[in-house]
Amino acid sequence: MPRPASHLAALADAAVPGLRPIAYAAAPESPGDPFQTAHITGRDDKQWTVRVALTAGTGAGMELSDQLLRLLARRLPFAVPHIEGSLTADDGCFVAVIPRLPGAPALWRDLEPDSQHARAVGRAIAQIHTLDPRLIDEAGLPSYDADAYRARRLAALDRAAETGLVPTGLLARWERALEEVSLWKFATRVTHGPLEAAHVFYDEDGVAAITGWEEAALSDPAVDFAPLWALGDPGTFDTVFETYAANAPDSADLHLERRIRLVAELQRITALMEAVGSGDQILIDRRTAALRRLDEATQNDLSLLPPEVAGHRLTVVGDDYAAAQPVDPTQIEVVESADYPAEDETVEIPLSGQAIPEHVPEPPVAEPIANEPSGEGPVSTYDDTMYDDGDTQPVPQRPRASNE
């Protein structure tokens, strides 16, 4: 059962001696959130965020990522969180108290093409990807080369296939891309993990802070772009990606944009497996329906593959497929990336890491603690369409990569 915000304020006071909360406000929650969060104002008016991990794995991830963040704090030009105090609650949950970060988040769909903030996001991702890979090993976080990362994706696809809920057309589409060797010749980089809008805080100069590092690893740089690709305006993605390319470590990763699209699509099976694990049949049915719509929208779409590979007709026979003989180039039809259907429930990207919900029309008023002076606690905002539960309008999307 969720703890009241007053309980979280008391935990924060115990974790950071002298904090003395004078006001608090619970952050809005989304289904599947791995944390319970509240914002606290201390007696010196300093503002804090207290986070309670709802599972042992989430708490362990928070502690591990904090080791990395202490290494990154002096290596990045924007702020990152650090745990000022922590404790283990009576029920075994890990509790962390973090100084409030500067700036404020904005929804991906509200980030404008060619804007200063969009370019700042591209530079920030490039700055993360240029970090020394040895920092990941020093912090004890997961480290993969391209083959190991691809093998993990294939294993996840196999587990999803065992549910019988993923259309065979999508299984063939994704397996074909995962087995296309040319897509997987790249150097893995320090990655944040799927960079959600709630993780990026802006001020007037650009990116002021980035939070949500629980899935940091040495991994495929495509991972960091997937939520923006799926939820942002196509022109905004182009601005971010072009700025990133101008500031990236190298230009040898020829198929990065195709893998970004693939990773964004594969988030749907992660969402499906989370629903299956929860046993929520309504959620399972909705995410299964989203997979069916994606299957229909991507029929005959070869845009995940390099042009020289997509030029071979793919023949699907049952659960198997094979590349046919090359055809005359003059007979090859140009295949545009298929648009996602308008009724799709956004893209069903699952909540990951520590995304704090992002936007509410009227922020809640901080509730003063009894016998203390009143004060207004900070309130975070959230995007209530990002993980659509079927009650909100979808964000129209279109794929960006094509084989023209």
NORJOLIN-V34888 format. One record per run of one state. SS is the DSSP state (2 for helix, 1 for strand, 0 for the rest). FROM is the first residue (numbers start at 1). LEN is the number of residues. Records with the same first field share a line. If there is no record, write none. Layout:
SS = FROM-LEN + FROM-LEN
This chain:
0 = 1-4 + 16-5 + 27-8 + 43-4 + 54-2 + 73-6 + 81-2 + 89-5 + 100-4 + 106-2 + 111-5 + 130-4 + 140-3 + 144-2 + 162-6 + 180-1 + 185-4 + 192-5 + 204-2 + 211-6 + 220-2 + 232-2 + 248-8 + 279-2 + 298-9 + 311-3 + 318-2 + 324-5 + 332-7 + 340-27 + 369-29 + 399-6
2 = 5-11 + 56-17 + 108-3 + 116-14 + 134-6 + 146-16 + 168-12 + 181-4 + 197-3 + 222-10 + 234-14 + 256-23 + 281-17 + 307-4 + 329-3
1 = 21-6 + 35-8 + 47-7 + 79-2 + 83-6 + 94-6 + 104-2 + 143-1 + 189-3 + 200-4 + 206-5 + 217-3 + 314-4 + 320-4 + 339-1 + 367-2 + 398-1
